[in-house]
Amino acid sequence: MKKKSIITRVLTVIALGLLLSAIIVGVAFKTNIDDVSKTAVASKTNVDDATKTGVDVAYTPDMSNGADNFYKSDKVTMQKVSFENQYNMKVVGNLFIPKILNKNTKNPAIIVGHPMGAVKEQSANLYATKMAERGFVTLSLDLSFWGDSEGQPRNAVSPDIYAEDFSAAVDFLGTRSFVDRDRIGVLGICGSGSFAISAAKIDPRMKAIATVSMYDMGAANRNGLKHSQTLEQRKKILEEAAEQRYVEFTGGKTKYTSGTVHELNENSNAVEREFYDFYRTPRGEYTPKGQSRQLTTHPTLTSNVKFMNFYPFADIETISPRPMLFIAGENAHSREFSEDAYKLAAEPKELYIVPGAGHVDLYDRVNLIPFDKLESFFKENLKKK
């Protein structure tokens, strides 16, 4: 079988999980910005084609169960903020403060990370707003290389810097006069669940850790969903990315991988359709200013392989005695990652399964997202000592 055919078939199975989420983490297809040919896994798109919007306006998204990604509240104020991480890169976020908050006292705070390949305006702002309504100071952030945060090239994968962004967010919150630096929690959605865990292992200032629809971005790229990828298939992906480095080093075009498909057809599978319904329709589509809709959710091919060196669950037990909460949908294709993390974590820990929910359902369906559970978890574990 030809190399290109093998790679395409490998990752039809695994490309579907990310970025943030998220998002879709397989590495099967490549998006070449000069190649407009399509595959069943993803549209290869031309970034210079201004006539393409990346949004299928004829498609009717599923807005059931209260889907409300762009929810806003008159009970909180939102302020755009920025701060530097340890690599002197500017991280941009949205700070949400309850209008009833007493700024003369020290209050608990929560950092919210978006799905892999997404931005803070997708899912993270919603969670931050809802938790701010419940009395917490919250901060949604764009991970480096994504959204409004700095980092070149755009859409690069760097798990270590992603984790550092969470610690930098603690730096920022912990120096606000109205935040109690001893009561800061983190909430990671999809891929950010694994980045938050990675950060919490080495940053004890994160006092309570929750994940929702978590993806272990390392395992997903090494092994595929449900361990569907062989070692030989993994090696072929690594070879392809390594060869592409020569192309880009000598001035060639950047290639992108995985992410959400740009169109559906009769061969589109359920996971592709699930992500498309959120990222490629008005339900959840968002393109940061100055960036191309055609590249949203797509990490660069040569950097995406760095996830194969990412082991967020190694030593996860060392986070104890700080509490961990893993939330997953009953029908989520990503459920295996939350279950794996729960098994490896030490007490106190909890695995909370949302009946009838899939992976992307927990991005924005407010009638399914267990905000009461999140509120009780953080109130109990971020209470004043």
C-alpha positions in Angstrom: 0.0 0.0 0.0 1.4 3.5 -0.8 2.6 5.6 2.1 0.0 8.4 1.4 -2.9 5.8 1.4 -1.7 4.3 4.7 -1.5 7.6 6.4 -5.0 8.6 5.2 -6.5 5.4 6.4 -4.7 5.4 9.7 -6.0 8.7 10.9 -9.5 8.6 9.5 -10.0 6.6 12.8 -7.9 8.8 15.1 -8.0 12.3 13.7 -11.3 13.0 15.3 -10.7 13.9 18.8 -9.6 18.1 19.4 -8.9 21.3 20.5 -9.4 22.0 21.5 -10.4 21.1 21.5 -9.8 19.9 20.8 -9.9 19.1 19.4 -9.6 16.5 16.7 -6.3 15.0 17.4 -5.7 12.4 14.8 -2.8 13.0 12.5 -4.2 11.3 9.5 -4.8 14.0 7.1 -2.8 17.1 6.1 -4.2 20.4 5.1 -2.0 22.0 2.5 -2.9 25.7 2.0 -2.1 25.4 -1.7 -4.0 22.1 -2.3 -7.7 22.3 -2.6 -8.3 18.6 -3.1 -10.6 17.1 -0.4 -10.6 13.9 1.6 -13.2 12.2 3.7 -11.4 13.2 6.8 -10.8 16.9 6.1 -11.0 19.5 3.5 -7.6 20.7 2.2 -8.2 24.4 1.8 -6.6 27.4 0.3 -6.1 30.1 2.9 -6.1 32.8 0.2 -9.5 32.0 -1.2 -11.5 34.9 0.3 -14.8 33.5 -1.0 -14.7 30.6 1.4 -16.0 31.3 4.9 -15.5 28.0 6.7 -19.1 28.2 7.8 -21.9 26.2 6.1 -24.7 28.7 6.3 -27.1 26.2 4.7 -26.5 23.6 7.4 -28.8 23.7 10.4 -26.8 23.1 13.6 -28.3 21.0 16.5 -29.2 23.6 19.1 -30.9 21.1 21.4 -30.4 20.8 25.2 -29.8 24.6 25.5 -26.7 24.9 23.2 -25.5 28.4 24.0 -21.8 28.8 23.3 -21.9 32.6 23.1 -23.9 33.0 26.3 -23.5 36.4 28.0 -24.7 37.4 31.5 -25.8 40.7 33.0 -24.7 39.3 36.4 -21.0 39.5 35.6 -18.5 41.9 34.1 -15.9 40.8 31.5 -12.6 42.5 31.0 -10.0 41.5 28.4 -6.6 41.1 30.1 -3.1 40.0 29.2 0.0 38.8 31.0 3.3 37.2 30.2 4.3 33.6 30.7 7.8 32.6 31.7 8.8 32.6 28.0 7.9 36.3 27.8 5.0 35.5 25.5 1.8 37.5 26.0 -1.1 35.4 27.0 -4.6 36.9 26.5 -7.7 36.1 28.5 -11.1 37.3 29.6 -11.5 38.1 33.3 -15.0 37.5 34.6 -16.1 39.1 37.9 -19.5 38.7 39.6 -21.2 42.1 39.9 -22.0 41.3 43.5 -18.4 40.4 44.4 -16.9 42.2 47.3 -13.5 43.4 46.0 -12.4 44.4 49.5 -12.1 40.7 50.4 -10.1 37.8 49.0 -12.2 35.6 46.7 -11.7 32.1 45.1 -10.9 32.0 41.4 -11.0 29.5 38.6 -8.9 29.3 35.4 -10.7 27.9 32.4 -8.9 26.4 29.4 -10.5 25.9 26.0 -10.6 22.7 23.8 -7.5 21.9 21.8 -7.4 23.9 18.6 -10.2 26.1 19.8 -10.0 29.6 21.4 -11.4 31.1 24.6 -14.6 32.2 22.8 -15.4 28.5 22.2 -16.7 26.8 25.4 -14.2 28.4 27.8 -16.0 31.8 28.0 -19.3 30.0 28.6 -17.9 28.0 31.5 -16.2 31.1 32.9 -19.4 33.1 32.7 -21.5 30.4 34.3 -19.1 29.9 37.1 -18.7 33.7 37.7 -22.5 33.8 38.0 -22.0 31.3 40.9 -19.7 33.6 42.8 -16.2 32.8 41.5 -13.7 35.1 39.8 -12.9 33.3 36.6 -10.3 33.7 33.8 -10.7 32.1 30.4 -7.4 32.1 28.4 -6.2 31.6 24.9 -3.3 29.1 24.9 -0.1 30.3 23.3 -0.1 30.1 19.5 -3.9 30.3 19.4 -6.5 33.0 19.5 -5.3 36.4 20.8 -2.3 35.1 22.6 1.2 35.4 21.1 3.3 32.6 19.6 4.7 31.9 16.1 4.0 30.0 14.0 0.3 30.2 14.6 -1.4 26.9 15.5 1.8 25.4 16.8 1.7 22.6 19.3 3.8 22.9 22.4 2.4 21.0 25.4 5.0 22.4 27.8 4.2 26.0 26.9 0.4 25.2 27.1 0.9 24.0 30.7 3.1 27.1 31.5 0.2 29.3 30.4 -2.0 27.8 33.2 0.8 28.6 35.7 1.1 32.1 34.2 -2.7 32.5 34.7 -2.1 31.6 38.4 0.6 34.3 38.6 -1.9 36.8 37.2 -4.9 35.9 39.4 -2.7 35.5 42.5 -1.6 39.1 42.2 -5.1 40.6 42.0 -6.1 42.3 45.3 -9.5 40.7 45.3 -8.3 37.1 44.7 -7.1 34.7 47.4 -4.0 33.1 46.0 -4.5 30.1 48.2 -7.9 29.4 46.6 -7.2 29.1 42.9 -8.6 26.2 40.9 -8.3 25.1 37.2 -10.9 23.7 34.8 -9.7 22.2 31.5 -12.0 21.3 28.7 -11.1 18.7 26.1 -7.3 19.0 25.4 -6.9 21.6 28.1 -7.9 19.0 30.6 -4.5 17.2 30.0 -2.6 20.5 29.9 -4.2 21.5 33.3 -3.1 18.2 34.8 0.4 18.6 33.4 0.6 22.1 35.0 -0.9 21.0 38.3 1.7 18.2 38.7 4.4 20.9 39.1 2.4 23.9 40.4 0.9 23.3 43.8 -0.8 26.7 43.7 -3.6 25.0 41.7 -5.7 23.8 44.6 -8.5 21.9 42.8 -8.4 20.4 39.3 -11.5 19.6 37.2 -11.6 18.4 33.6 -14.6 18.1 31.2 -14.6 15.9 28.1 -10.9 15.5 28.6 -8.5 14.3 25.9 -5.1 12.9 26.7 -3.5 14.6 23.7 -0.4 12.4 24.1 -2.2 9.0 24.1 -4.6 10.1 21.4 -1.7 10.9 19.0 0.4 7.9 20.0 -2.3 5.3 20.0 -5.4 6.6 18.5 -8.9 6.3 20.0 -9.3 2.9 21.7 -5.7 2.1 20.8 -6.6 1.8 17.1 -3.2 2.9 15.8 -0.3 0.5 15.4 3.4 1.4 16.1 4.1 1.1 12.4 1.4 3.6 11.6 2.8 5.9 14.2 6.3 5.7 12.7 4.9 6.6 9.3 3.3 9.7 10.7 6.6 10.7 12.3 8.5 10.1 9.1 6.1 12.3 7.2 6.3 15.2 9.7 10.1 14.9 9.8 10.4 15.2 6.0 8.0 18.2 6.0 10.5 19.9 8.3 13.0 20.0 5.4 10.3 21.6 3.2 9.5 24.3 5.6 13.1 24.9 6.7 14.0 25.7 3.0 11.0 28.1 2.6 8.3 25.7 1.5 4.6 26.0 2.5 3.4 25.1 6.0 1.2 22.1 6.2 -1.6 21.6 8.8 -3.2 18.5 10.1 -6.2 17.1 11.9 -8.8 19.6 13.1 -12.4 19.8 12.1 -13.6 18.9 8.6 -14.8 21.8 6.5 -17.6 19.9 4.7 -19.7 16.8 5.3 -20.6 14.1 2.8 -22.2 10.7 2.7 -19.0 9.1 4.1 -18.7 11.5 7.1 -18.7 9.5 10.3 -20.4 10.4 13.6 -17.4 12.0 15.3 -16.7 14.2 12.2 -20.3 15.3 12.3 -20.2 16.0 16.0 -17.3 18.4 15.7 -18.5 19.9 12.5 -21.8 20.8 14.1 -20.0 22.9 16.7 -16.9 24.3 14.9 -18.2 24.9 11.4 -21.6 26.4 12.0 -23.0 29.4 13.9 -23.4 27.2 16.9 -19.8 27.6 17.8 -17.7 28.9 14.9 -15.3 31.7 15.8 -12.3 33.1 13.9 -10.0 35.4 15.8 -9.4 38.8 14.1 -6.7 38.7 11.5 -6.7 34.9 11.2 -8.1 32.6 8.5 -11.3 30.6 9.0 -9.7 27.9 6.9 -7.0 27.2 9.5 -9.1 27.3 12.6 -8.7 24.1 14.7 -5.8 22.8 12.5 -2.4 22.5 14.2 0.8 22.5 12.1 1.8 19.1 10.9 5.4 19.3 12.0 4.6 20.5 15.5 1.6 18.1 16.1 4.0 15.2 16.6 5.3 16.8 19.8 2.1 15.4 21.4 3.7 11.9 21.1 6.2 13.0 23.7 3.4 14.2 26.0 2.5 12.0 29.0 0.2 14.1 31.2 -1.0 11.2 33.3 2.5 10.1 34.4 2.8 10.8 38.1 -0.7 12.1 38.2 -1.0 10.6 41.7 1.5 13.2 43.0 -1.2 15.8 42.7 -2.9 14.3 45.8 -4.1 15.4 48.3 -5.4 18.2 46.1 -8.8 17.0 44.7 -9.5 16.1 41.1 -12.8 15.8 39.3 -13.2 14.2 35.9 -16.4 14.8 34.0 -17.3 12.9 30.9 -20.3 12.2 28.8 -21.8 8.8 29.0 -21.6 8.4 25.2 -18.4 10.5 24.6 -15.9 8.9 22.3 -13.3 10.5 24.6 -14.6 8.9 27.8 -11.6 6.5 27.9 -9.2 9.3 28.8 -11.2 10.5 31.9 -11.5 6.9 33.0 -7.8 6.3 32.6 -6.9 9.5 34.5 -9.3 8.5 37.3 -7.8 5.1 37.7 -4.2 6.5 37.9 -5.0 9.5 40.2 -4.8 9.2 44.0 -7.5 10.3 46.4 -9.4 12.5 46.7 -10.8 12.0 43.2 -14.2 11.6 41.5 -15.3 10.4 38.0 -18.7 12.0 37.1 -20.5 10.6 34.1 -23.2 12.8 32.5 -26.1 10.6 31.3 -26.9 10.8 27.6 -24.1 13.2 26.8 -21.4 13.0 24.1 -18.0 14.7 23.9 -19.0 18.0 22.2 -22.3 18.1 24.1 -20.4 19.3 27.1 -18.8 22.2 25.2 -22.0 24.3 25.2 -25.2 22.4 26.0 -26.1 24.1 29.2 -28.9 21.7 30.0 -26.4 18.9 30.0 -23.3 20.5 31.5 -23.3 19.8 35.3 -22.6 23.3 36.5 -24.1 22.4 39.9 -21.5 19.7 40.3 -18.7 22.0 39.3 -20.0 24.7 41.7 -20.1 22.2 44.6 -16.7 20.8 43.8 -15.0 24.2 43.7 -16.9 25.7 46.6 -15.9 22.7 48.8 -12.3 22.6 47.8 -11.6 26.3 47.4 -13.3 27.3 50.7 -11.5 29.5 53.2 -9.4 27.4 55.6 
